[in-house]
Amino acid sequence: MADNPTPPSQSKALVFVRRSASTLFLWALVTAIFFSKCSWAFLGLIGTLAMIATVEYFQMLRAAEVKCFPRFGILLAAVYSGGLYWHFLCGGTSIPTDIDALAVFIAIAGSFTLQLRYPIRSIEGLLAVASNLLGFGYIAFLFNFTARITFMVPGANSLPGHVGASGAFLLLWLLAVTKFTDMGAYMVGSMIGRHKMIPHVSPGKTWEGFIGALLFSQLAACGLYALFPCQLSFFNRWGHVIFLGAMLAVLAVIGDLAESVLKRAINAKDSGKMLPGIGGSLDLIDSLCFTAPALYFYLKWVLLTV
């Protein structure tokens, strides 16, 4: 969904063409990685997007003159992501909770320690600590749930160095549902959107676009399940697929609006210029930061329970 409508019709058409070209490129890249089945390729793409998004986040804060500790934040994101990926590449599946707890502890203690170097000026010090914690939790922690779900399905790591069919199809299903949600909201909202959804956060989002998001998410969720019932057999029945499609669509919209809150608060239009018509890496993964954890916990607590 576009955060701000572009008034001239030619500009809208140009944005649509650029957005479509970027989308086709991304799906071609995802398809190549999907068929490669190489663990390092999956994790390489996830890690690259996570790190670029983290850098973009701190660049936006610095441009808005928000005090933060970017080198510490970027280093923590890199070390945390690298630790997760090493665990998966060595054949691990679920991540020990101590790793997450340690990362959160380092994020909090490290941010406060760095703040001790500076005088206290009203709320500025707390904002510096909070901005670093948000950067880690919002991007490095939440987005890396895409890596977790790829390796959590039984048999997903059946061959050394390769992602199993179930894990690969699960990640593909998540990407399709999330991005079809974004696409449905953008297309329907652009064509027939009239009623503003949350104009004080994102003027370009409409209730018609939200309905389009729900419809397109079901198209992706049910369509892929119908085409690949064996690879997605852990969903068990249609009820789970339909429910997850609706839940992830709502969370994808919330994730998109969450980034709108961030960008509006610091007066930024896009997180970067990596992808014409889309923006930066954070603009690309904002919805996945909310849908990936939800799918992970639903699988863990509902579908994969013994």
Residue frames relative to the residue before (quaternion, step in Angstrom):
aa qw qx qy qz dx dy dz
M 1.0000 0.0000 0.0000 0.0000 0.00 0.00 0.00
A 0.3913 -0.7136 0.5263 0.2462 3.57 -0.91 0.87
D 0.4737 -0.6929 0.4653 0.2811 3.60 -0.89 0.91
N 0.8071 0.1203 -0.0405 0.5766 3.57 0.99 -0.81
P 0.4209 -0.7023 0.5038 0.2753 3.60 -0.80 0.92
T 0.3311 -0.7288 0.5657 0.1979 3.55 -1.11 0.71
P 0.4221 -0.7665 0.4135 0.2516 3.64 -0.31 1.20
P 0.7262 0.4109 -0.3011 0.4615 3.68 0.57 -0.90
S 0.5326 -0.6543 0.4378 0.3108 3.57 -0.97 0.92
Q 0.6350 0.5277 -0.3424 0.4484 3.60 1.01 -0.77
S 0.6354 0.5238 -0.3282 0.4627 3.58 1.02 -0.78
K 0.6313 0.5237 -0.3300 0.4673 3.58 1.01 -0.78
A 0.6569 0.5075 -0.3111 0.4627 3.56 0.93 -0.86
L 0.6525 0.5144 -0.3129 0.4602 3.58 1.00 -0.85
V 0.6388 0.5168 -0.3168 0.4738 3.57 1.00 -0.85
F 0.6467 0.5251 -0.3167 0.4536 3.58 0.99 -0.86
V 0.6578 0.5059 -0.3105 0.4635 3.58 0.95 -0.89
R 0.6737 0.4882 -0.2971 0.4685 3.57 0.88 -0.92
R 0.6456 0.5167 -0.3165 0.4648 3.56 0.97 -0.85
S 0.6574 0.5120 -0.3067 0.4601 3.58 0.98 -0.87
A 0.6494 0.5156 -0.3169 0.4605 3.58 0.96 -0.85
S 0.6593 0.4970 -0.3079 0.4727 3.58 0.95 -0.86
T 0.6445 0.5288 -0.3168 0.4523 3.57 1.02 -0.82
L 0.6521 0.5077 -0.3129 0.4681 3.58 0.97 -0.86
F 0.6352 0.5284 -0.3256 0.4596 3.57 1.00 -0.81
L 0.6743 0.5012 -0.2961 0.4544 3.56 0.90 -0.92
W 0.6705 0.4826 -0.3074 0.4723 3.59 0.93 -0.84
A 0.6088 0.5338 -0.3567 0.4660 3.60 1.08 -0.61
L 0.6487 0.5102 -0.3076 0.4736 3.57 1.02 -0.83
V 0.6550 0.5059 -0.3053 0.4709 3.57 0.94 -0.91
T 0.6457 0.5262 -0.3200 0.4514 3.59 0.98 -0.84
A 0.6462 0.5174 -0.3191 0.4615 3.59 0.96 -0.86
I 0.6720 0.4809 -0.2938 0.4805 3.57 0.95 -0.87
F 0.6148 0.5619 -0.3378 0.4384 3.58 1.04 -0.80
F 0.7277 0.4227 -0.2508 0.4784 3.58 0.83 -0.92
S 0.5842 0.5749 -0.3835 0.4255 3.60 1.15 -0.39
K 0.1819 -0.8246 0.5049 0.1790 3.59 1.15 -0.74
C 0.4545 0.6903 -0.4524 0.3351 3.63 1.22 0.24
S 0.4880 -0.6809 0.4628 0.2898 3.57 -0.77 1.02
W 0.6708 0.5150 -0.3120 0.4329 3.57 0.89 -0.93
A 0.6263 0.5336 -0.3460 0.4510 3.60 1.10 -0.61
F 0.6350 0.5129 -0.3215 0.4799 3.59 0.98 -0.85
L 0.7242 0.4429 -0.2477 0.4669 3.56 0.76 -1.08
G 0.6019 0.5657 -0.3567 0.4364 3.58 1.12 -0.61
L 0.6642 0.4896 -0.3021 0.4773 3.57 0.97 -0.86
I 0.6583 0.5056 -0.3103 0.4634 3.57 0.90 -0.92
G 0.6867 0.4913 -0.2850 0.4536 3.57 0.88 -0.94
T 0.6342 0.5336 -0.3305 0.4515 3.59 0.98 -0.80
L 0.6747 0.4846 -0.2931 0.4733 3.57 0.90 -0.93
A 0.6468 0.5282 -0.3201 0.4474 3.58 0.98 -0.84
M 0.7032 0.4653 -0.2804 0.4588 3.58 0.87 -0.91
I 0.6333 0.5109 -0.3397 0.4718 3.60 0.98 -0.77
A 0.6521 0.5147 -0.3140 0.4596 3.59 0.96 -0.87
T 0.6360 0.5255 -0.3268 0.4611 3.59 1.03 -0.77
V 0.6465 0.5030 -0.3123 0.4811 3.58 0.96 -0.86
E 0.6449 0.5209 -0.3192 0.4592 3.60 0.94 -0.86
Y 0.6259 0.5549 -0.3324 0.4358 3.57 0.98 -0.86
F 0.7201 0.4292 -0.2600 0.4792 3.58 0.80 -0.96
Q 0.6003 0.5442 -0.3635 0.4599 3.58 1.11 -0.55
M 0.6394 0.5142 -0.3259 0.4697 3.59 1.01 -0.76
L 0.6495 0.5146 -0.3193 0.4597 3.57 0.97 -0.83
R 0.6714 0.4879 -0.3048 0.4672 3.58 0.91 -0.89
A 0.6350 0.5266 -0.3355 0.4549 3.60 1.00 -0.75
A 0.7010 0.4290 -0.2519 0.5110 3.58 1.13 -0.68
E 0.4402 -0.7229 0.4241 0.3222 3.58 1.35 0.13
V 0.3524 0.6922 -0.5302 0.3399 3.54 1.03 0.89
K 0.4163 -0.7209 0.4907 0.2575 3.57 -0.70 1.05
C 0.1764 0.7622 -0.6036 0.1538 3.57 -0.92 0.94
F 0.3934 -0.6917 0.5516 0.2501 3.56 -1.32 0.05
P 0.1520 -0.8663 0.4682 0.0846 3.59 0.43 1.23
R 0.6557 0.5162 -0.3377 0.4354 3.61 0.89 -0.83
F 0.6474 0.4987 -0.3120 0.4846 3.57 1.01 -0.80
G 0.6677 0.5162 -0.3013 0.4438 3.59 0.92 -0.90
I 0.6759 0.4812 -0.2915 0.4761 3.57 0.94 -0.87
L 0.6492 0.5150 -0.3175 0.4609 3.59 0.98 -0.84
L 0.6508 0.5117 -0.3188 0.4616 3.59 0.94 -0.85
A 0.6450 0.5168 -0.3176 0.4647 3.60 0.97 -0.85
A 0.6640 0.5094 -0.3030 0.4559 3.59 0.98 -0.86
V 0.6827 0.4797 -0.2928 0.4670 3.58 0.88 -0.93
Y 0.6505 0.5134 -0.3179 0.4607 3.59 0.93 -0.86
S 0.6753 0.4845 -0.2936 0.4723 3.59 0.86 -0.97
G 0.6552 0.5197 -0.3142 0.4494 3.57 0.94 -0.87
G 0.6390 0.5284 -0.3211 0.4576 3.57 1.03 -0.76
L 0.6410 0.5171 -0.3169 0.4705 3.56 0.99 -0.83
Y 0.7001 0.4851 -0.2807 0.4426 3.56 0.81 -1.02
W 0.6189 0.5349 -0.3416 0.4628 3.57 1.03 -0.72
H 0.6180 0.5468 -0.3251 0.4620 3.57 1.05 -0.82
F 0.6953 0.4663 -0.2752 0.4726 3.59 0.89 -0.92
L 0.6681 0.5065 -0.3065 0.4507 3.57 0.94 -0.85
C 0.6659 0.4797 -0.2936 0.4901 3.58 1.21 -0.48
G 0.6607 -0.5441 0.2934 0.4259 3.58 1.28 0.21
G 0.4626 0.6865 -0.4507 0.3340 3.60 1.23 0.13
T 0.2980 -0.7311 0.5815 0.1965 3.53 -1.27 0.37
S 0.8141 0.1355 -0.0686 0.5604 3.60 0.02 -1.23
I 0.4197 -0.7066 0.5204 0.2319 3.55 -1.09 0.81
P 0.4779 -0.6560 0.4936 0.3125 3.63 -0.85 0.88
T 0.5241 -0.6633 0.4325 0.3134 3.58 -0.90 0.93
D 0.5621 0.6149 -0.3929 0.3894 3.61 1.14 -0.50
I 0.6077 0.5573 -0.3599 0.4366 3.59 1.09 -0.64
D 0.6668 0.4844 -0.2944 0.4838 3.57 0.93 -0.88
A 0.6506 0.5203 -0.3153 0.4545 3.57 0.95 -0.88
L 0.6437 0.5181 -0.3179 0.4651 3.58 1.00 -0.83
A 0.6554 0.5179 -0.3147 0.4507 3.58 0.94 -0.88
V 0.6484 0.5033 -0.3155 0.4760 3.60 0.98 -0.83
F 0.6348 0.5298 -0.3279 0.4570 3.59 0.98 -0.86
I 0.6702 0.4905 -0.3025 0.4676 3.59 0.88 -0.94
A 0.6329 0.5391 -0.3331 0.4448 3.58 0.99 -0.81
I 0.6986 0.4569 -0.2732 0.4781 3.60 0.91 -0.90
A 0.7082 0.4612 -0.2700 0.4614 3.58 0.73 -1.08
G 0.6609 0.5194 -0.3108 0.4436 3.58 0.97 -0.84
S 0.6607 0.5094 -0.3107 0.4556 3.58 0.95 -0.87
F 0.6662 0.4809 -0.3065 0.4806 3.59 0.94 -0.83
T 0.6283 0.5392 -0.3388 0.4470 3.59 1.01 -0.76
L 0.6658 0.4898 -0.3022 0.4749 3.58 0.94 -0.84
Q 0.6414 0.5350 -0.3251 0.4435 3.58 1.05 -0.71
L 0.5627 0.6180 -0.3829 0.3935 3.60 1.17 -0.49
R 0.5932 0.5900 -0.3590 0.4137 3.59 1.22 -0.39
Y 0.7517 0.3917 -0.1901 0.4953 3.59 1.17 -0.49
P 0.5485 -0.5982 0.4593 0.3611 3.61 -1.14 0.56
I 0.4810 -0.6616 0.4957 0.2920 3.57 -1.18 0.60
R 0.0001 -0.7902 0.6113 -0.0445 3.55 -0.67 1.16
S 0.7981 -0.2523 0.1099 0.5360 3.53 -0.07 1.35
I 0.8093 -0.2613 0.2002 0.4865 3.60 -0.88 -0.96
E 0.3789 0.7707 -0.4549 0.2357 3.58 1.29 -0.06
G 0.6622 0.5233 -0.3110 0.4370 3.59 0.94 -0.87
L 0.6625 0.4933 -0.3070 0.4727 3.57 0.97 -0.84
L 0.6328 0.5274 -0.3312 0.4600 3.57 1.04 -0.73
A 0.6255 0.5356 -0.3396 0.4545 3.58 1.04 -0.71
V 0.6621 0.4864 -0.2975 0.4864 3.56 0.96 -0.89
A 0.6791 0.5092 -0.2892 0.4426 3.57 0.88 -0.98
S 0.6461 0.5285 -0.3302 0.4408 3.59 0.97 -0.79
N 0.6564 0.4914 -0.3159 0.4773 3.59 1.04 -0.70
L 0.6380 0.5116 -0.3299 0.4716 3.58 0.99 -0.75
L 0.6424 0.5165 -0.3220 0.4657 3.58 0.98 -0.81
G 0.6472 0.5339 -0.3270 0.4349 3.57 0.93 -0.86
F 0.6796 0.4704 -0.2926 0.4810 3.58 0.96 -0.83
G 0.7179 0.4645 -0.2702 0.4426 3.58 0.75 -1.01
Y 0.6882 0.5087 -0.2764 0.4373 3.56 0.95 -0.91
I 0.8027 0.2895 -0.1381 0.5028 3.59 0.87 -0.91
A 0.7645 0.3897 -0.2358 0.4561 3.59 0.34 -1.22
F 0.7126 0.4477 -0.2667 0.4697 3.59 0.89 -0.88
L 0.7443 0.4246 -0.2479 0.4520 3.60 0.61 -1.10
F 0.6943 0.4818 -0.3130 0.4334 3.62 0.77 -0.91
N 0.6447 0.5397 -0.3372 0.4235 3.61 1.03 -0.61
F 0.4459 0.6418 -0.4815 0.3967 3.59 1.22 0.19
T 0.5316 0.5967 -0.4193 0.4308 3.61 1.20 -0.29
A 0.6478 0.4928 -0.3135 0.4892 3.58 1.09 -0.72
R 0.6394 0.5504 -0.3304 0.4232 3.59 0.96 -0.83
I 0.7021 0.4670 -0.2938 0.4501 3.58 0.83 -0.94
T 0.5850 0.5894 -0.3709 0.4157 3.59 1.16 -0.52
F 0.7872 0.3148 -0.1471 0.5096 3.57 1.08 -0.70
M 0.5679 0.6421 -0.3777 0.3500 3.62 1.21 0.01
V 0.5996 0.5781 -0.3689 0.4126 3.61 1.14 -0.53
P 0.5493 -0.6205 0.4316 0.3562 3.64 -0.86 0.83
G 0.8073 0.2342 -0.2022 0.5026 3.54 -0.86 1.02
A 0.4555 0.7098 -0.4439 0.3029 3.61 1.26 -0.05
N 0.7663 0.2844 -0.1719 0.5498 3.60 1.12 -0.55
S 0.1402 0.8577 -0.4838 0.1032 3.55 1.11 0.80
L 0.7668 0.2570 -0.1593 0.5663 3.62 1.06 -0.65
P 0.5370 -0.6333 0.4403 0.3416 3.61 -0.90 0.84
G 0.8398 0.1750 -0.1442 0.4932 3.55 -0.86 1.01
H 0.7176 0.3937 -0.2473 0.5186 3.59 1.26 0.06
V 0.4066 -0.6734 0.5632 0.2531 3.52 -1.20 0.67
G 0.4448 -0.7044 0.4881 0.2602 3.57 -0.87 0.93
A 0.6905 -0.4966 0.3280 0.4111 3.56 -1.26 0.40
S 0.6565 0.5217 -0.3261 0.4364 3.61 0.91 -0.86
G 0.6767 0.4923 -0.2967 0.4602 3.57 0.90 -0.90
A 0.6586 0.5086 -0.3082 0.4610 3.57 0.96 -0.86
F 0.6874 0.4715 -0.2874 0.4718 3.59 0.92 -0.88
L 0.6077 0.5444 -0.3601 0.4524 3.58 1.10 -0.61
L 0.6589 0.4858 -0.3107 0.4830 3.58 0.94 -0.84
L 0.6345 0.5227 -0.3275 0.4658 3.58 1.00 -0.80
W 0.6392 0.5252 -0.3183 0.4629 3.58 1.00 -0.85
L 0.6507 0.5105 -0.3126 0.4672 3.59 0.93 -0.87
L 0.6660 0.5010 -0.3064 0.4599 3.60 0.85 -0.94
A 0.6704 0.5090 -0.3050 0.4454 3.58 0.91 -0.94
V 0.6705 0.4922 -0.3072 0.4623 3.59 0.85 -0.93
T 0.6823 0.4907 -0.2957 0.4541 3.58 0.87 -0.92
K 0.7360 0.4267 -0.2477 0.4635 3.58 0.80 -0.96
F 0.5974 0.5227 -0.3703 0.4825 3.60 1.13 -0.49
T 0.5835 0.5592 -0.3636 0.4633 3.57 1.14 -0.60
D 0.6689 0.4873 -0.2899 0.4807 3.57 0.88 -0.97
M 0.6734 0.5055 -0.2948 0.4518 3.57 0.92 -0.93
G 0.6566 0.5125 -0.3128 0.4564 3.59 0.95 -0.86
A 0.6522 0.5075 -0.3135 0.4677 3.55 0.98 -0.85
Y 0.6734 0.5035 -0.2961 0.4531 3.57 0.94 -0.90
M 0.7083 0.4696 -0.2756 0.4493 3.60 0.81 -1.00
V 0.7071 0.4458 -0.2732 0.4760 3.57 0.77 -1.00
G 0.6504 0.5174 -0.3187 0.4557 3.57 0.98 -0.83
S 0.6605 0.5075 -0.3081 0.4596 3.59 1.00 -0.78
M 0.7174 0.4646 -0.2572 0.4509 3.58 1.00 -0.83
I 0.8481 0.0824 -0.0008 0.5235 3.60 0.72 -1.00
G 0.3847 0.7520 -0.4703 0.2555 3.59 1.24 0.14
R 0.0094 0.8123 -0.5809 0.0520 3.57 -0.75 1.09
H 0.7597 0.3656 -0.1865 0.5043 3.57 0.91 -0.92
K 0.3846 -0.7509 0.4943 0.2094 3.56 -0.51 1.23
M 0.4077 -0.7304 0.5059 0.2107 3.53 -0.99 0.93
I 0.7599 -0.1509 0.1404 0.6165 3.58 0.63 -1.16
P 0.1386 -0.8602 0.4838 0.0828 3.59 0.43 1.21
H 0.6401 0.5359 -0.3441 0.4298 3.62 1.08 -0.59
V 0.6921 0.4086 -0.2722 0.5291 3.60 1.28 -0.23
S 0.7958 -0.0733 0.0981 0.5931 3.57 0.82 -1.03
P 0.3092 -0.8060 0.4750 0.1704 3.61 -0.13 1.26
G 0.6774 0.5338 -0.2982 0.4090 3.60 1.08 -0.57
K 0.6303 0.5527 -0.3367 0.4288 3.62 1.18 -0.28
T 0.1058 -0.8118 0.5743 0.0013 3.54 -0.89 1.03
W 0.6135 -0.5427 0.4212 0.3895 3.56 -1.30 0.31
E 0.5917 0.5463 -0.3707 0.4626 3.58 1.11 -0.56
G 0.6403 0.5144 -0.3162 0.4747 3.56 1.04 -0.78
F 0.6241 0.5419 -0.3346 0.4527 3.58 1.06 -0.73
I 0.6378 0.5049 -0.3205 0.4854 3.58 1.02 -0.81
G 0.6296 0.5250 -0.3269 0.4702 3.57 1.02 -0.79
A 0.6221 0.5410 -0.3358 0.4556 3.57 1.05 -0.77
L 0.6625 0.5055 -0.3053 0.4608 3.60 0.93 -0.88
L 0.6735 0.4994 -0.2976 0.4565 3.59 0.95 -0.86
F 0.6872 0.4787 -0.2864 0.4654 3.57 0.87 -0.92
S 0.6153 0.5404 -0.3581 0.4485 3.60 1.05 -0.65
Q 0.6570 0.4942 -0.3097 0.4777 3.59 1.01 -0.77
L 0.5938 0.5634 -0.3569 0.4501 3.57 1.10 -0.69
A 0.6991 0.4503 -0.2711 0.4849 3.58 0.92 -0.90
A 0.6750 0.5160 -0.3028 0.4317 3.58 0.85 -0.99
C 0.7413 0.4023 -0.2243 0.4881 3.57 0.74 -1.06
G 0.6280 0.5590 -0.3415 0.4202 3.58 1.04 -0.76
L 0.6927 0.4595 -0.2784 0.4812 3.59 0.89 -0.92
Y 0.6366 0.5233 -0.3362 0.4560 3.59 1.02 -0.72
A 0.6521 0.5063 -0.3082 0.4727 3.58 1.07 -0.74
L 0.6914 0.4841 -0.2749 0.4605 3.58 1.03 -0.79
F 0.8115 0.1674 -0.0532 0.5573 3.59 1.03 -0.81
P 0.0054 0.8522 -0.5230 0.0144 3.62 0.64 1.06
C 0.6473 0.5219 -0.3310 0.4461 3.60 1.03 -0.68
Q 0.6963 0.4729 -0.2786 0.4625 3.58 0.85 -0.96
L 0.7525 0.3216 -0.1835 0.5446 3.59 1.17 -0.59
S 0.2431 0.8298 -0.4760 0.1606 3.56 1.21 0.53
F 0.5673 0.6159 -0.3848 0.3883 3.62 1.16 -0.45
F 0.5440 0.5950 -0.4092 0.4273 3.61 1.25 -0.16
N 0.3490 -0.8034 0.4207 0.2360 3.58 1.35 -0.30
R 0.8017 -0.1724 0.1386 0.5553 3.62 0.67 -0.96
W 0.7118 -0.4940 0.3161 0.3866 3.50 -1.36 0.40
G 0.5837 0.6115 -0.3761 0.3794 3.58 1.05 -0.70
H 0.6589 0.4986 -0.3072 0.4722 3.56 0.97 -0.84
V 0.6464 0.5312 -0.3191 0.4452 3.57 0.97 -0.86
I 0.6807 0.4847 -0.2880 0.4677 3.58 0.88 -0.97
F 0.6621 0.5040 -0.3100 0.4598 3.58 0.92 -0.89
L 0.6720 0.4931 -0.2974 0.4656 3.57 0.91 -0.92
G 0.6187 0.5511 -0.3434 0.4422 3.57 1.02 -0.77
A 0.6836 0.4700 -0.2819 0.4820 3.57 0.96 -0.88
M 0.6657 0.5108 -0.3096 0.4473 3.59 0.91 -0.92
L 0.6845 0.4781 -0.2920 0.4664 3.58 0.90 -0.89
A 0.6003 0.5542 -0.3637 0.4474 3.60 1.10 -0.62
V 0.6532 0.5019 -0.3101 0.4747 3.58 0.93 -0.89
L 0.6873 0.4792 -0.2845 0.4659 3.58 0.90 -0.92
A 0.6060 0.5460 -0.3586 0.4538 3.61 1.09 -0.63
V 0.6454 0.5036 -0.3120 0.4822 3.58 1.01 -0.82
I 0.6525 0.5025 -0.3143 0.4722 3.59 0.96 -0.86
G 0.6408 0.5277 -0.3220 0.4552 3.57 1.00 -0.81
D 0.6443 0.5099 -0.3135 0.4761 3.55 1.02 -0.80
L 0.6718 0.4848 -0.2881 0.4803 3.58 1.00 -0.85
A 0.5879 0.5742 -0.3737 0.4302 3.59 1.10 -0.62
E 0.6696 0.4663 -0.3111 0.4873 3.57 0.94 -0.79
S 0.5913 0.5595 -0.3648 0.4519 3.57 1.13 -0.60
V 0.6082 0.5395 -0.3437 0.4701 3.58 1.06 -0.75
L 0.6586 0.5109 -0.3008 0.4634 3.57 0.92 -0.95
K 0.7167 0.4569 -0.2710 0.4519 3.58 0.74 -1.03
R 0.6479 0.5052 -0.3266 0.4672 3.60 1.01 -0.74
A 0.6404 0.5441 -0.3309 0.4294 3.58 1.02 -0.78
I 0.7794 0.2817 -0.1581 0.5368 3.59 1.06 -0.71
N 0.4718 -0.7242 0.4053 0.2978 3.56 1.32 0.38
A 0.4184 0.6702 -0.4943 0.3625 3.56 0.83 1.07
K 0.3960 -0.7228 0.5127 0.2405 3.60 -0.97 0.80
D 0.7856 -0.0050 0.0427 0.6173 3.58 0.83 -1.04
S 0.5537 -0.6143 0.4417 0.3480 3.55 -1.19 0.49
G 0.7915 -0.1079 0.0883 0.5950 3.59 1.21 -0.48
K 0.4583 -0.6754 0.5075 0.2762 3.56 -1.32 -0.20
M 0.2494 0.8141 -0.4942 0.1756 3.56 1.18 0.53
L 0.8040 0.1738 -0.0593 0.5655 3.59 0.97 -0.89
P 0.3997 -0.7284 0.5011 0.2421 3.61 -0.49 1.13
G 0.8070 0.2497 -0.2055 0.4941 3.56 -0.90 0.95
I 0.7318 0.3547 -0.2192 0.5391 3.59 1.23 -0.35
G 0.4793 -0.6493 0.4546 0.3769 3.56 0.87 -0.95
G 0.7594 -0.3526 0.2784 0.4706 3.52 -0.98 -0.89
S 0.7507 -0.3742 0.2874 0.4623 3.52 -1.33 -0.17
L 0.6536 0.5105 -0.3238 0.4554 3.60 0.96 -0.81
D 0.6082 0.5363 -0.3472 0.4711 3.59 1.10 -0.64
L 0.6683 0.5114 -0.2879 0.4570 3.57 1.13 -0.67
I 0.7997 0.3358 -0.1519 0.4740 3.59 0.87 -0.93
D 0.3811 0.7653 -0.4727 0.2137 3.61 1.21 -0.12
S 0.6787 0.4817 -0.2943 0.4698 3.61 0.94 -0.86
L 0.6461 0.5357 -0.3150 0.4431 3.58 1.01 -0.81
C 0.5785 0.5877 -0.3763 0.4223 3.58 1.14 -0.52
F 0.7213 0.3873 -0.2424 0.5205 3.59 1.21 -0.40
T 0.6966 0.4813 -0.2933 0.4439 3.60 0.97 -0.74
A 0.6320 0.5597 -0.3439 0.4111 3.62 0.97 -0.78
P 0.6770 0.4650 -0.3252 0.4688 3.68 0.79 -0.81
A 0.6383 0.5361 -0.3359 0.4386 3.59 0.98 -0.81
L 0.6625 0.4891 -0.3066 0.4774 3.58 0.93 -0.86
Y 0.6188 0.5567 -0.3367 0.4402 3.59 0.98 -0.83
F 0.7267 0.4341 -0.2578 0.4658 3.59 0.74 -1.02
Y 0.6079 0.5332 -0.3613 0.4643 3.60 1.08 -0.59
L 0.6479 0.5035 -0.3112 0.4794 3.57 0.99 -0.84
K 0.6994 0.4959 -0.2759 0.4345 3.57 0.84 -0.98
W 0.7963 0.3488 -0.1592 0.4678 3.57 0.83 -0.97
V 0.7611 0.3471 -0.1943 0.5124 3.60 1.17 -0.46
L 0.8092 0.3351 -0.1680 0.4524 3.58 0.57 -1.14
L 0.7806 0.3404 -0.1783 0.4929 3.59 0.96 -0.76
T 0.4089 0.7011 -0.4876 0.3218 3.59 1.20 0.34
V 0.4457 -0.6940 0.5027 0.2589 3.55 -1.07 0.73
